[in-house]
Amino acid sequence: MGAIRAVSSEEFDDSRFEQSRLRMVQEQLLTRGIADERVLAAMRRVPRHLFVDEMARPAAYEDEPLPIGSGQTISQPYMVARMTELLELESDSRVLEVGTGSGYQAAVLAEIAGEVWTVERHGALAERARRVLARLGHRNVHVETGDGSLGLPHHSPFDAIVVTAASPGVPPSLTDQLAPGGRLVIPVGGQGTQRLRLIRRDPNGLQETDVLGCRFVPLIGAHGHPSGEVRRLRVLVEGRVQGVWFRESTREEAERRGVRGWVRNLADGRVEAVFEGEPAGVDALVRWVRRGPERALVTEVTVSSEAPQGEQGFRVTG
C-alpha cells in the first residue's frame, strides 16, 4: 500500500455513488435473504467507495471483495451484511472486530451498535481506517493496532465479536471475552475449505452453528495462522520502574499478546527486557512499555533489534 493521504472533500461527495449503493442493497442483500432492517439501513448509509483505493472505486459496490493493500481485502458486501446480521446487535451492544482492514465493516457495525473496538495488525491499514472513520464521524469506533487473535481483554466482555479473517480453529482467547449471551462470528479453515461459524455463549456453555462456506484471507497471530515472521527486540526502560510491579505487569502483558522473552531489574535502577514473537504483538508490547503500569513513571525507552533466538515462554528474572 502506498503512502497514506488525507481524503479530500470532493471524495466525500456521495451523490455519484448513492444509486449504486441502493442497487447493491436491493440486488445483492435483499434478494439473498438479508432481512434485518438495521443492517440494510446501515449498508444503505455507509459509503463503501471511501474505503477502497481510488482506482477501485468504480467497482466499490460490485458483488465481490476488493484488494486494499498489505495483502488484505475488503469483504464482499453480502458477507459484511450476513456477518453483521448474525451478531444480532442492539443500540447498546459492545462489539469487537478482529481485522479492521479498510474500516468498512467497522463503519457498518458503528451504525447499529453502541461501541466498536477493532484491531488491525497492519499499521498502515489501521491508520487509514482511523482517518476515514473519523472523517465520517464515527466517534464510537476505537481502532487499535496489534494481534487481533488475542482479542482485547482489557475492554472485554463483548456482546458480539466478528472476525474478518480465517482462523485454523475457534480461539479460546476470543470466546473467553464473550459476555453471557454473546455471539462470535468467525470463518474457520485454511487456504482451501472455510466455513463461517456462529458461536453463542449461553448458560450451558458455548453453542456452535455452521452457517455457510466462505473465503477469507488467513488470520495471522498467536491464536491464528503463523506469519513466519519473528521479531526480537531488546528494551531498556528508565524512570521510576522498580518496585512498582513493572516486571510482573510486563509478563502479564507479554503473555496476553503471545510474546516470549524475559524481563529483569538492573542494578542501576533500569529495567531490561527482551521481547520475541509475531511483529504485531512485539510492537504492541513496546508501546505498552512506553506507558508502563499505573504506578510507574517511564522517562525513556531504548529499543534495539536482535536476531531471534527461539525464546520459550516469558519469565521474570533478576
C-alpha positions as CSV (number, residue, x, y, z in Angstrom):
1,M,0.0,0.0,0.0
2,G,1.3,3.5,-0.8
3,A,1.6,6.5,1.4
4,I,-1.4,7.4,3.4
5,R,-3.1,10.6,2.3
6,A,-6.0,12.6,3.6
7,V,-9.3,12.0,2.0
8,S,-10.5,15.2,0.2
9,S,-13.9,16.9,0.5
10,E,-14.6,16.1,-3.2
11,E,-14.1,12.4,-2.5
12,F,-16.7,12.6,0.3
13,D,-19.2,13.8,-2.3
14,D,-21.7,10.9,-2.1
15,S,-24.1,11.8,-4.8
16,R,-22.2,9.9,-7.6
17,F,-22.4,6.6,-5.7
18,E,-25.8,6.7,-4.0
19,Q,-27.7,4.9,-6.7
20,S,-25.0,2.2,-6.9
21,R,-25.2,1.7,-3.1
22,L,-29.0,1.4,-3.2
23,R,-28.9,-1.0,-6.1
24,M,-26.3,-3.1,-4.1
25,V,-28.7,-3.4,-1.2
26,Q,-31.6,-4.4,-3.4
27,E,-29.9,-6.8,-5.7
28,Q,-27.2,-8.4,-3.5
29,L,-28.7,-8.3,0.0
30,L,-32.5,-8.3,-0.1
31,T,-32.6,-11.0,-2.8
32,R,-30.3,-13.2,-0.7
33,G,-32.4,-13.1,2.4
34,I,-30.8,-10.3,4.5
35,A,-33.8,-9.2,6.5
36,D,-32.6,-7.2,9.5
37,E,-33.7,-3.6,8.6
38,R,-31.0,-2.1,10.8
39,V,-28.3,-3.9,8.8
40,L,-30.0,-2.9,5.5
41,A,-30.2,0.7,6.6
42,A,-26.5,0.7,7.6
43,M,-25.5,-0.7,4.3
44,R,-27.5,2.0,2.5
45,R,-25.8,4.7,4.5
46,V,-22.1,3.7,4.7
47,P,-20.1,5.0,1.6
48,R,-18.2,1.8,0.7
49,H,-16.3,3.7,-2.1
50,L,-14.4,5.7,0.5
51,F,-12.9,2.6,2.0
52,V,-11.2,1.4,-1.2
53,D,-8.4,2.9,-3.3
54,E,-9.4,5.5,-5.9
55,M,-8.7,3.1,-8.8
56,A,-11.1,0.6,-7.3
57,R,-14.0,2.9,-6.7
58,P,-15.9,2.2,-9.8
59,A,-16.2,-1.4,-8.5
60,A,-16.9,-0.5,-4.9
61,Y,-20.5,-1.7,-5.0
62,E,-20.0,-4.8,-7.1
63,D,-20.7,-8.3,-5.7
64,E,-17.0,-9.1,-4.9
65,P,-14.2,-8.5,-2.5
66,L,-11.6,-5.9,-3.4
67,P,-7.9,-5.6,-2.6
68,I,-7.0,-2.8,-0.1
69,G,-3.2,-3.3,0.2
70,S,-0.9,-5.2,2.6
71,G,-2.3,-8.5,1.1
72,Q,-5.8,-7.8,2.6
73,T,-9.2,-7.3,1.1
74,I,-12.5,-5.5,1.8
75,S,-15.1,-8.2,2.0
76,Q,-18.0,-8.8,-0.5
77,P,-21.0,-6.6,0.6
78,Y,-23.2,-9.7,1.1
79,M,-20.7,-11.2,3.5
80,V,-20.4,-8.0,5.5
81,A,-24.2,-7.8,5.8
82,R,-24.6,-11.5,6.7
83,M,-21.9,-11.5,9.4
84,T,-23.4,-8.3,10.9
85,E,-26.9,-9.8,10.9
86,L,-25.7,-12.9,12.7
87,L,-24.3,-10.7,15.5
88,E,-27.9,-9.6,16.5
89,L,-26.7,-6.2,17.5
90,E,-28.6,-3.7,19.7
91,S,-28.1,0.0,20.1
92,D,-26.1,-0.5,23.3
93,S,-24.0,-3.5,22.1
94,R,-20.3,-3.6,22.8
95,V,-18.6,-5.1,19.7
96,L,-15.1,-6.3,18.9
97,E,-13.9,-6.7,15.3
98,V,-10.8,-8.6,14.6
99,G,-9.2,-7.5,11.3
100,T,-10.0,-3.8,10.7
101,G,-8.8,-3.9,7.1
102,S,-10.3,-0.9,5.3
103,G,-12.6,0.0,8.2
104,Y,-15.8,-0.6,6.2
105,Q,-17.1,-3.4,8.4
106,A,-16.4,-1.3,11.5
107,A,-18.4,1.6,10.0
108,V,-21.4,-0.7,9.4
109,L,-21.2,-2.0,12.9
110,A,-20.9,1.5,14.3
111,E,-24.2,2.5,12.6
112,I,-26.0,-0.1,14.7
113,A,-24.0,-0.8,17.9
114,G,-23.1,1.4,20.9
115,E,-19.3,1.0,20.9
116,V,-17.0,-0.8,18.5
117,W,-13.4,-1.8,19.1
118,T,-11.4,-3.0,16.1
119,V,-7.9,-4.5,15.9
120,E,-5.6,-4.5,12.8
121,R,-2.1,-6.0,12.7
122,H,-1.0,-3.8,9.7
123,G,-0.2,-0.3,11.0
124,A,-0.7,1.4,7.6
125,L,-4.2,-0.1,7.2
126,A,-5.2,0.8,10.8
127,E,-4.1,4.4,10.3
128,R,-6.0,4.9,7.1
129,A,-9.1,3.3,8.5
130,R,-8.8,5.5,11.6
131,R,-8.7,8.6,9.4
132,V,-11.7,7.7,7.2
133,L,-13.8,6.6,10.2
134,A,-13.1,9.8,12.0
135,R,-13.8,11.9,8.9
136,L,-17.2,10.1,8.6
137,G,-18.0,11.0,12.2
138,H,-17.8,7.5,13.7
139,R,-16.8,8.5,17.2
140,N,-17.9,5.2,18.7
141,V,-15.2,3.3,16.8
142,H,-11.8,2.7,18.5
143,V,-9.0,1.4,16.2
144,E,-6.1,-0.4,17.8
145,T,-3.0,-2.0,16.2
146,G,-1.9,-5.4,17.4
147,D,-2.6,-9.2,17.3
148,G,-6.3,-9.4,16.9
149,S,-6.3,-13.2,17.6
150,L,-5.7,-12.3,21.2
151,G,-8.8,-10.0,21.3
152,L,-8.8,-7.0,23.6
153,P,-9.3,-8.5,27.1
154,H,-8.8,-5.1,28.8
155,H,-12.0,-3.9,27.0
156,S,-14.0,-7.2,27.4
157,P,-16.5,-8.6,27.8
158,F,-18.1,-8.0,24.4
159,D,-21.7,-8.7,23.4
160,A,-20.5,-9.6,19.9
161,I,-17.2,-10.4,18.2
162,V,-16.7,-10.6,14.5
163,V,-13.5,-12.0,12.9
164,T,-12.8,-11.0,9.3
165,A,-10.0,-13.4,8.6
166,A,-10.0,-17.2,8.6
167,S,-8.7,-18.9,11.8
168,P,-7.4,-22.5,12.0
169,G,-9.9,-23.0,14.8
170,V,-12.1,-21.0,17.2
171,P,-9.6,-19.2,19.5
172,P,-10.4,-19.6,23.2
173,S,-8.9,-16.1,23.7
174,L,-11.9,-14.8,21.9
175,T,-14.7,-17.0,23.3
176,D,-13.3,-16.1,26.8
177,Q,-14.1,-12.4,26.0
178,L,-17.8,-13.0,25.2
179,A,-20.3,-11.7,27.6
180,P,-23.2,-14.0,28.7
181,G,-25.4,-14.4,25.7
182,G,-22.7,-13.0,23.5
183,R,-22.2,-14.1,19.8
184,L,-18.9,-14.8,17.9
185,V,-19.0,-14.9,14.1
186,I,-15.8,-16.3,12.6
187,P,-14.5,-18.0,9.4
188,V,-12.7,-21.3,10.3
189,G,-10.4,-23.2,7.9
190,G,-7.2,-23.0,5.9
191,Q,-6.4,-22.0,2.3
192,G,-8.9,-24.4,0.9
193,T,-12.2,-25.1,2.7
194,Q,-13.5,-22.5,5.1
195,R,-16.8,-22.4,7.0
196,L,-18.4,-19.4,8.6
197,R,-19.4,-20.3,12.2
198,L,-21.6,-18.7,14.8
199,I,-20.7,-19.4,18.5
200,R,-23.1,-18.3,21.3
201,R,-22.3,-18.2,25.0
202,D,-25.4,-19.4,26.9
203,P,-25.9,-20.8,30.4
204,N,-24.9,-24.3,29.2
205,G,-21.6,-23.1,27.7
206,L,-20.7,-22.4,24.0
207,Q,-23.1,-23.5,21.3
208,E,-21.8,-23.6,17.7
209,T,-23.7,-23.4,14.4
210,D,-22.3,-23.9,10.9
211,V,-23.6,-21.1,8.7
212,L,-22.1,-21.2,5.2
213,G,-19.0,-21.7,3.1
214,C,-16.7,-18.7,2.7
215,R,-13.3,-17.5,1.5
216,F,-11.2,-15.1,3.6
217,V,-7.5,-14.2,4.0
218,P,-5.9,-16.0,6.9
219,L,-6.0,-14.7,10.5
220,I,-2.3,-14.2,11.5
221,G,-1.4,-14.2,15.1
222,A,-0.6,-16.1,18.3
223,H,-4.0,-17.9,18.1
224,G,-4.3,-17.8,14.3
225,H,-2.1,-19.0,11.5
226,P,1.7,-18.3,11.8
227,S,3.1,-15.5,9.7
228,G,6.5,-17.0,9.6
229,E,7.8,-13.6,10.8
230,V,9.6,-13.3,14.2
231,R,10.8,-10.1,15.7
232,R,13.2,-9.8,18.7
233,L,13.8,-6.5,20.5
234,R,15.9,-5.6,23.5
235,V,14.3,-2.9,25.6
236,L,15.9,-0.7,28.3
237,V,13.5,1.3,30.4
238,E,14.4,4.3,32.6
239,G,12.5,6.2,35.2
240,R,10.5,5.0,38.3
241,V,10.3,1.4,37.1
242,Q,11.5,-0.7,40.0
243,G,9.3,-1.6,43.0
244,V,6.2,-0.7,41.1
245,W,5.2,-4.1,39.7
246,F,6.8,-3.3,36.3
247,R,8.3,-6.8,35.7
248,E,5.1,-8.6,36.8
249,S,2.9,-6.4,34.7
250,T,5.2,-6.8,31.7
251,R,5.0,-10.6,32.0
252,E,1.2,-10.4,32.1
253,E,1.1,-8.1,29.0
254,A,3.5,-10.3,27.2
255,E,1.5,-13.5,27.8
256,R,-1.7,-11.7,26.8
257,R,0.0,-10.8,23.4
258,G,1.7,-14.2,22.9
259,V,5.2,-12.6,23.2
260,R,8.1,-14.7,24.5
261,G,11.2,-13.5,26.3
262,W,12.2,-12.1,29.7
263,V,12.3,-9.0,31.9
264,R,14.7,-8.1,34.8
265,N,15.7,-5.3,37.1
266,L,19.2,-3.8,36.7
267,A,21.5,-2.6,39.5
268,D,21.4,1.0,38.1
269,G,17.6,1.2,38.6
270,R,16.6,0.5,35.0
271,V,14.5,-2.4,33.7
272,E,15.8,-4.6,30.8
273,A,13.6,-6.9,28.7
274,V,13.7,-9.0,25.6
275,F,10.6,-9.5,23.5
276,E,10.4,-12.1,20.8
277,G,7.4,-13.2,18.6
278,E,5.0,-12.0,16.0
279,P,5.9,-8.4,15.0
280,A,2.4,-7.0,15.8
281,G,2.5,-8.5,19.3
282,V,6.1,-7.4,20.0
283,D,5.4,-3.8,18.7
284,A,2.2,-3.6,20.8
285,L,4.1,-4.7,23.9
286,V,6.8,-2.0,23.3
287,R,4.0,0.6,23.0
288,W,2.7,-0.6,26.4
289,V,6.1,-0.4,28.0
290,R,6.4,3.2,27.0
291,R,3.5,3.9,29.3
292,G,4.2,1.3,31.9
293,P,1.9,0.1,34.7
294,E,-0.1,2.7,36.7
295,R,2.4,3.2,39.5
296,A,5.4,3.6,37.1
297,L,6.8,6.7,35.6
298,V,8.7,5.9,32.4
299,T,11.1,8.7,31.3
300,E,13.0,7.0,28.5
301,V,12.8,3.7,26.5
302,T,15.7,2.5,24.3
303,V,14.9,-0.3,21.7
304,S,17.3,-2.3,19.6
305,S,16.8,-5.2,17.2
306,E,18.5,-8.6,17.6
307,A,18.4,-11.9,15.7
308,P,15.6,-14.2,17.0
309,Q,16.9,-16.9,19.4
310,G,13.9,-19.1,19.9
311,E,12.7,-17.9,23.3
312,Q,10.2,-20.2,25.0
313,G,7.6,-18.6,27.3
314,F,8.1,-15.4,29.2
315,R,9.9,-15.2,32.5
316,V,10.7,-12.7,35.2
317,T,14.4,-12.7,36.4
318,G,16.8,-10.6,38.4
